[in-house]
């Protein structure tokens, strides 16, 4: 056992198996050598005072946990809560707040300083949120902390809307029930009508582990697609281009980073009217008598809750956050199909489509909806769901 070693003279040096030493014995001896004498005496004296049996496993655990607690108390280069209040004081607000709190886990010694639930609750999250639009993304832990996270989100004035599961392919975690192989990031919005900017994001992803507690960069990229700027990450490990970062390992104050990110306020809902030449051409052909998406919107008007006319012109909001009641184009498509199927009413819907779809339809292609397809990784064979429903377009072979 053990790798043979040869000195500079070409002489084989003895291996640990030559002395009858097993690997776990050597490992414990090395761990003992790293423990200072004063701490060994203290732990032994505490055990004698409590009349506790001393085992090697217990002794090492007590000594190493004590050393880790001392390390956690060492000064850090950044992460001052006062820096966050300085952002608030000068009026800096964010459209995205992303945080991975150092949750306090009873009976566990972590390689970084932890915070109590009250300390996390006291962070100025609501004050940092942009009042017009803000998304919160919060990493939680299974069990009791997951329940606490939902309470924290509501305490800060946000509404929980979704969860993202990070599935870890390499091994299981600890636990006395289901062995955890995933972590959850809770998403929340400041206003009820708000939605993600990208509606094709899956609710889970499989990414490899990194350093202890460090989250995948892929999740941050998904958040950039889903949520507006400016963006801030709390308890970050390092600075991120385009983000304000704050954490124990970030030496540069957040105020110095802010001018480097986009500081414009989150965009307000935009309404787009149909160009007159397009509408008039369609109106001459179809003679419209109802518009379920008028602008400006009359008081109390809801085109999804009232009967439509015999010939309807529908220019729906392209994004749910721009919608009349937080409803996007899908809701109006459902309504148009329902009015047509039940009452035979006609509708002309103006919708954005990919250019290649238009090309195929104009060429006479036959669309066949396939639903959400589970693709297979070309190299791994692992199934992965498509972010949106798939349609097959059939160009039939012409008869000769």
C-alpha positions in Angstrom: 0.0 0.0 0.0 1.1 3.5 -0.7 3.2 4.7 -3.7 6.8 3.6 -3.8 9.2 6.6 -3.4 12.8 6.8 -4.7 15.3 9.3 -3.3 17.9 11.1 -5.4 20.3 8.2 -5.0 17.9 5.8 -6.5 17.2 4.0 -3.2 13.7 2.7 -2.6 12.2 4.5 0.4 9.9 2.5 2.8 6.2 2.7 2.3 3.6 2.9 5.1 2.6 -0.7 4.5 6.2 -1.7 5.4 5.4 -0.5 8.9 2.0 -2.1 9.0 0.2 1.2 8.9 -3.3 1.4 7.4 -4.4 4.4 5.4 -7.0 5.6 7.9 -4.4 5.4 10.7 -2.0 7.7 8.7 -4.9 10.1 7.9 -5.8 10.5 11.6 -2.2 11.0 12.6 -1.8 13.8 10.0 -5.0 15.4 11.3 -3.8 15.2 14.9 -0.5 16.8 13.9 -2.4 19.9 12.6 -4.2 20.5 16.0 -2.3 22.8 18.4 -1.4 21.4 21.8 -3.4 24.0 23.7 -6.6 22.9 21.9 -5.9 19.2 22.5 -5.5 19.9 26.3 -8.7 22.0 26.3 -10.9 19.3 24.6 -9.5 16.6 26.9 -10.2 18.7 30.0 -13.7 19.4 28.8 -14.4 15.7 28.3 -13.0 14.9 31.8 -15.2 17.6 33.4 -18.3 16.2 31.7 -17.2 12.6 32.3 -17.5 11.8 28.6 -15.8 8.9 26.9 -13.1 10.1 24.5 -13.0 8.4 21.1 -10.6 9.3 18.4 -13.5 10.2 16.0 -15.1 12.5 18.6 -11.8 14.1 19.6 -10.9 15.0 16.0 -14.4 16.3 15.4 -14.4 18.6 18.5 -10.9 20.0 17.7 -11.5 20.6 14.0 -14.9 22.2 14.6 -13.3 24.6 17.1 -10.6 25.5 14.7 -13.2 26.1 11.9 -15.3 28.4 14.2 -12.2 30.4 14.9 -11.5 30.7 11.2 -15.1 31.9 10.6 -14.5 34.8 12.9 -11.5 36.1 11.0 -11.9 39.5 9.4 -13.2 39.3 5.8 -12.3 41.7 3.0 -15.9 42.7 2.2 -19.5 42.0 2.9 -20.3 44.9 5.2 -24.0 45.4 5.6 -23.4 49.2 5.8 -22.4 49.0 2.1 -25.9 47.9 1.3 -27.5 50.7 3.3 -25.2 53.1 1.4 -26.7 51.9 -1.8 -30.1 52.5 -0.4 -29.1 56.0 0.9 -28.1 57.3 -2.5 -31.1 55.8 -4.2 -29.7 52.8 -6.0 -32.4 50.3 -6.9 -32.3 47.0 -8.7 -34.5 45.0 -11.0 -32.9 41.7 -10.0 -31.8 40.6 -6.5 -30.0 37.3 -6.4 -28.8 35.9 -3.1 -27.4 32.7 -1.6 -27.5 33.4 2.2 -25.1 31.6 4.5 -27.8 29.8 6.4 -27.0 28.6 9.9 -27.3 24.8 10.0 -27.5 23.4 13.6 -24.8 20.8 14.3 -22.8 21.7 11.2 -19.6 23.6 10.9 -19.3 25.4 7.6 -16.2 26.8 5.9 -17.6 30.4 6.0 -19.3 32.7 8.5 -23.0 32.0 8.8 -26.0 34.3 9.6 -29.0 33.8 11.8 -32.5 34.0 10.2 -33.0 37.4 11.9 -29.8 38.7 10.5 -30.8 37.7 7.0 -34.3 39.1 7.5 -32.8 42.5 8.5 -31.0 42.9 5.2 -32.4 45.8 3.2 -33.8 43.7 0.4 -37.1 45.6 0.0 -35.3 48.9 0.1 -32.9 47.7 -2.7 -35.8 46.5 -4.9 -36.8 48.8 -7.8 -40.4 49.9 -7.0 -41.6 49.6 -10.6 -40.3 46.1 -11.2 -38.1 43.6 -9.3 -37.4 39.9 -9.3 -35.9 38.1 -6.3 -34.0 34.8 -6.6 -33.2 33.1 -3.3 -31.3 29.8 -2.7 -32.8 27.7 0.1 -32.1 24.4 1.8 -34.5 21.4 2.3 -36.8 21.1 5.2 -37.2 23.9 7.8 -35.0 26.5 6.0 -37.2 26.1 2.8 -40.2 27.1 4.9 -38.3 30.0 6.4 -37.3 31.2 2.9 -40.9 31.5 1.9 -41.6 33.6 5.0 -38.5 35.8 4.3 -39.7 36.5 0.7 -43.1 37.6 1.9 -41.5 39.7 4.7 -39.5 41.6 2.1 -42.7 42.3 0.1 -42.3 39.8 -2.7 -44.7 37.1 -4.0 -43.2 33.6 -4.5 -44.0 32.3 -8.0 -41.7 29.5 -8.9 -38.8 27.1 -7.9 -35.8 26.1 -9.9 -34.1 22.8 -8.9 -30.4 22.4 -9.4 -29.8 18.6 -9.8 -26.4 17.3 -9.0 -25.2 14.4 -11.0 -22.2 13.4 -8.8 -23.3 11.8 -5.6 -25.9 12.3 -2.8 -26.0 14.6 0.1 -26.5 13.7 3.8 -29.8 13.2 5.5 -31.9 10.7 7.5 -34.7 10.6 5.0 -34.3 11.3 1.3 -30.7 11.8 0.5 -30.6 15.3 -1.1 -29.2 15.4 -4.6 -30.5 18.8 -5.5 -30.9 22.4 -4.3 -33.7 24.8 -4.9 -33.7 28.5 -5.9 -37.0 30.2 -5.1 -38.2 32.9 -7.5 -40.4 35.8 -6.4 -41.8 39.0 -8.0 -42.6 42.4 -6.4 -45.8 42.9 -8.3 -48.6 40.4 -9.0 -48.8 41.0 -12.7 -45.1 40.6 -13.3 -43.7 37.7 -15.3 -40.3 36.4 -16.5 -39.0 38.1 -19.7 -38.1 34.7 -21.1 -41.0 32.1 -21.0 -38.9 29.2 -22.3 -36.8 28.5 -19.1 -37.1 25.0 -17.6 -37.7 24.4 -13.9 -34.6 22.3 -13.4 -31.1 21.8 -14.7 -28.3 19.3 -14.1 -25.0 21.0 -13.5 -21.8 19.6 -11.8 -20.8 20.7 -8.4 -18.1 23.3 -7.8 -16.5 24.6 -4.6 -18.5 24.2 -1.4 -21.9 26.0 -1.6 -20.9 27.7 -4.9 -23.8 27.8 -7.3 -23.6 27.1 -11.1 -22.9 30.0 -13.4 -25.6 28.6 -15.7 -28.2 29.6 -13.1 -27.1 33.2 -13.2 -27.2 33.2 -17.0 -30.8 32.0 -16.8 -31.7 34.7 -14.4 -30.2 37.3 -16.8 -32.7 36.0 -19.4 -35.6 36.0 -17.0 -35.2 39.2 -14.9 -34.6 42.9 -15.6 -31.5 45.0 -14.7 -29.8 46.5 -12.9 -28.8 43.3 -11.1 -27.2 42.7 -7.7 -25.8 39.4 -6.3 -25.5 39.2 -2.5 -23.1 36.7 -0.9 -21.2 36.5 -4.2 -17.8 34.7 -4.4 -16.3 37.0 -7.0 -17.2 40.0 -9.1 -19.5 39.4 -12.2 -19.4 41.6 -15.3 -22.7 43.6 -15.6 -23.6 42.9 -11.9 -23.1 44.7 -8.6 -21.7 42.0 -6.3 -21.5 42.0 -2.5 -20.2 39.4 -0.2 -17.4 38.3 2.2 -15.0 37.7 -0.6 -15.7 40.9 -2.5 -13.1 43.5 -1.6 -14.4 46.4 -3.8 -17.4 48.2 -2.2 -20.7 47.9 -4.1 -20.9 51.6 -4.6 -17.8 51.6 -6.7 -19.2 48.8 -8.9 -22.6 50.4 -9.5 -21.6 52.9 -12.3 -20.3 49.9 -14.3 -23.7 48.3 -14.6 -26.8 49.5 -16.6 -28.4 51.9 -14.2 -31.6 52.7 -16.2 -34.8 51.8 -14.4 -36.6 48.6 -15.5 -38.7 49.0 -18.5 -42.4 49.8 -18.2 -45.1 47.9 -20.1 -45.1 48.9 -23.8 -48.2 49.0 -26.0 -47.8 48.8 -29.8 -50.6 49.9 -32.2 -51.0 48.3 -35.6 -49.8 50.5 -38.5 -52.9 52.1 -40.2 -52.0 50.7 -43.7 -52.0 47.1 -42.4 -55.2 47.5 -40.3 -57.1 49.2 -43.1 -56.2 46.5 -45.6 -57.4 43.7 -43.3 -60.5 45.7 -42.3 -61.6 46.0 -45.9 -61.4 42.3 -46.3 -62.9 41.1 -43.0 -65.1 44.1 -41.9 -64.2 43.9 -38.1 -66.8 44.7 -35.5 -64.9 44.1 -32.3 -61.4 44.6 -30.8 -60.7 42.7 -27.5 -57.3 44.6 -27.1 -58.2 48.3 -27.5 -55.9 51.1 -26.5 -56.3 53.1 -24.4 -58.2 50.5 -22.3 -61.6 51.7 -21.1 -62.4 51.4 -17.4 -63.6 48.0 -16.4 -62.9 46.5 -19.9 -61.6 42.9 -20.1 -61.6 41.4 -23.6 -61.0 37.9 -22.2 -64.2 38.0 -20.0 -66.8 39.3 -22.5 -68.4 37.9 -25.7 -66.6 38.8 -28.9 -68.1 40.1 -32.1 -68.7 38.2 -35.3 -65.4 39.4 -36.9 -62.6 40.3 -34.5 -59.3 42.0 -34.9 -56.8 40.8 -32.2 -53.4 42.5 -31.7 -52.6 40.9 -28.3 -49.8 42.0 -25.9 -46.6 40.1 -26.9 -45.5 39.6 -23.2 -47.7 38.9 -20.2 -46.2 41.8 -18.3 -47.5 44.1 -21.0 -50.9 42.5 -21.0 -54.3 44.0 -19.9 -54.5 41.7 -16.9 -51.1 40.1 -16.9 -52.2 37.9 -19.8 -50.0 37.3 -22.9 -50.9 36.2 -26.4 -51.7 32.6 -25.4 -54.7 33.7 -23.4 -56.1 35.6 -26.4 -55.4 32.6 -28.8 -57.4 30.3 -26.4 -60.2 32.8 -26.4 -60.3 33.2 -30.2 -60.4 29.4 -30.6 -63.2 29.1 -28.1 -65.3 31.8 -29.8 -64.7 30.1 -33.2 -65.5 26.6 -31.9 -68.6 27.4 -29.9 -70.1 30.3 -31.9 -68.5 30.2 -35.3 -67.0 33.7 -34.9 -64.1 34.7 -37.0 -60.8 36.4 -35.8 -57.7 37.7 -37.3 -54.8 37.5 -34.8 -51.6 39.4 -35.4 -48.8 37.4 -33.7 -45.0 37.4 -33.9 -43.5 34.3 -35.6 -40.1 33.2 -36.7 -39.3 34.0 -40.3 -38.6 30.3 -41.2 -42.1 29.4 -40.0 -43.6 31.9 -42.4 -41.5 30.6 -45.2 -42.6 27.0 -44.6 -46.3 28.0 -44.3 -46.1 30.0 -47.5 -44.5 27.0 -49.2 -47.5 24.8 -48.3 -45.9 23.0 -45.4 -48.3 20.9 -43.2 -47.8 21.7 -39.4 -48.0 18.8 -37.0 -47.8 19.8 -33.3 -45.6 17.3 -31.3 -45.9 18.9 -27.8 -43.0 19.2 -25.5 -40.3 16.8 -26.7 -37.6 15.2 -24.5 -34.5 15.3 -26.6 -31.6 13.0 -26.0 -28.0 14.2 -25.4 -25.9 13.2 -28.4 -23.0 12.0 -26.3 -24.5 11.2 -22.9 -28.0 10.0 -24.0 -29.5 11.9 -21.1 -33.1 13.1 -21.7 -33.7 16.9 -21.6 -37.0 18.6 -22.2 -37.4 21.2 -24.9 -37.9 24.7 -23.5 -41.1 25.1 -25.7 -43.5 22.9 -27.7 -42.2 21.5 -30.9 -44.0 21.4 -34.3 -43.0 19.3 -37.3 -43.5 20.9 -40.7 -44.1 18.5 -43.5 -43.3 19.3 -47.1 -44.8 16.4 -49.0 -43.1 14.8 -51.9 -44.7 15.7 -55.2 -46.0 13.0 -57.4 -44.1 12.6 -60.6 
